[in-house]
C-alpha cells in the first residue's frame, strides 16, 4: 500500500493539469468564434436593414396645432383593386407618444413607446374594395407626430405603398364612428407634415423594432349574426305575447266560469222562488176548482184566474230565458225588451204608456249581470208606478249620453208625490252608465240592492 502512494499522486496531478489545459483551449475557441461572428455579420448590414425599413415609411405628420395632453385622430382611405391576390401586407407605425390603430373600424393594435417601431402583418385582413386606416394618437408633452408605412405586395410582383403624408385627414374628437367612415367629409382638415424621418427630435429613431403576430379576420358565429339575433328577439317577443294572450284567455275563462256559476245559482233561485210559487198557485187553483162544486159562472171565473196565472207564469219564464240567452247581451235588445215589457205590464192597468226611445241604439255588448239587474230595477219602478201612483200616463225615456245610458220611468201624477229617487249603475265593459228613476219612494231599497248587485255606484 505504501509503495503505490507515489503512483496515485502522479495520476491526480496529471488529471488536474489536463483539466486546466482544456479550459484554456475552450476559452480560446470562444474568443475565436466571437471574432469570426463579428467579422461575418458586420454592423453595416444591421444599419442597412434599418435603413431599408425606414425607407418604406412616410413623414412625421400631426394636426395643425400641437399641445400637451393632446388627442389627434388621423384618417386615411385607400382602394384595393379587384381580381388580384395579395401575397403580403406589412404595416409599420409609431406615434410620439402613443396610439390606437384601426382598420375598417376594427382596432388592431396599440403602442405607447414612440422610440420603438411596430410591424403588423395584415395580409389576411385586406380584400378588394375600399378600406379605411385610422389612428388615434396621443401626445403627452413636447413634440408630437405619426409616422406610418403600409407595403402591399401583390401576386403579380407589383407593390402598393401607403405612407404618412398630407393626404391624411384630421377627424374631430367629438365624432362617433369616425374610424369606420368610408369617405371623409369636406370639413375634415388635411394633416400637416411636421418633419422628415430623422429630423429633430427624432434623429436617433428608432431605437428598437417589434413585430406582432399575423392578424386574422374575425370569425362571426351564427348566433352573433344580426339575422339570428333579430329572429331570436322576434321569437321571444312572440312567446311573451302568446303567454300574455293565454293569461288573458285564462282570466276571461275564469271570470266566465264564475259568472256562469253565479247565474246558475240565480236561475235556480228564480225558478224556486218565482216560477215555483206561481206553479204552486196554479196547482192550488186547479185543486179548488176540481173539489169544490161551483156554478158555471163561478167556475168560468176560476178558469179565467188560472189562465191569467198561466200567462203570468209564461211571461216570467220568458224573462228567465231572456236573461240567460247570450244572444240577448246587447244594448239594442235590452231596450227592445224593456219597451215590450212596459207595454205588456201596463196593458191591464188604466195607466197609458208613452215611449221616448232613441231612434238608433247600437248593438254593443251589454254584460249579463248589469242587464239583468237594470231590467229588474226598471220592472220594480213600473210596478211601483202602477201600485202607488194615481197617474194617467207613464213615460219611459231611454237615451244615450256619450258613454252613459239613461233610463227614466216617470208619471204624470194627479196628486203631489214625494221626490223620486234615482238609481245609477256603471256598465262594464261597454262603459255605459244606466239611470233608472222610479215613480215613488216605495221600493227604493230594492232599487239600490239590484243596482248595487251589478258592482255599480247608486245614488
C-alpha angles and dihedrals in degrees: 000000000000089000094059096051096090089050093055093049091052091052093051092050091051093051092050092050092051091051092053091048092051092052091052092050092049092051091050090050093052091049091051092047091052092050091049092049093051089049092048095050108038121195090246091071092056090048091049092052090054091046092050091051093047091050088065092060130085128222134294109273134179143151121302091259126035129196140158120291090015127160116205125186115206121189134191133170130197140177127238112208117239125243095033131111121226115227097183139347118196123185123195124188147156133170129200102257112354143330150188115219123211132186116192090341094309118115108232104169152001136205137186105175112075092190090068122071113214124210123207127192106216098165093123094047098061126084135161111293139049120331133185128217117198130178125188104200128191126204116201099183144330118010123010133198149145124223119188143170132180119187117190116190114199128205091250090063092254120130131213117204128195116182138172110274140129092290089081117097132223113233121205115257092227095057118105120215093017094139092062099046111121094203131035118232117240093249092064106105121226119253121259123233107234100179151333124267099276098025119129126312091021098055095124097038130162108039092174146002129226127194123203124208116263113283117234129204117266112261111224115202120213092252088058093054119107094234091054093049092047090048091048092048091049091049092050092048091048091050091048093049090047091052091049091048091049090049089051091049092048090049091049091047091049091050091047090048092052091045090050090051091050091048092049090053091047093048090049090049093047093047091048096044106032108022092034093054092046092050090048090051091051090049092051092048090050092049091049092049091050099045103037118067112231140170121260094259093049092046090049089054090051091051090049089051091051090049091050091051090048091053090050090049091050091050091049090050089050089054091053092049091047092049095053098039107107091203088067094059094110133103092233093055091046092055092047093049094047091052092049092047092050092051092046093047096048093042092090094044131076089243116107115221119222119189124208105180131159111257098230117040113177119231093239121155115276114192116240099235093049093043093051097044093046090050091051090050091052090045090053090049091053091048092051091048091052094047105037109026127081091211131140097201136036122200121208110191122182119183139162120226107190101288095355132088117211119201113181125182110191136166135206095235122204091204132041114273130194118259111293117240123230131217123206127195129180111218120214141228091011091051094226120149114217122207122194120186119192129207097240147000092268110103094015091129090055089051092054093047095050095044091046089052088069091060091250133130117258127201 
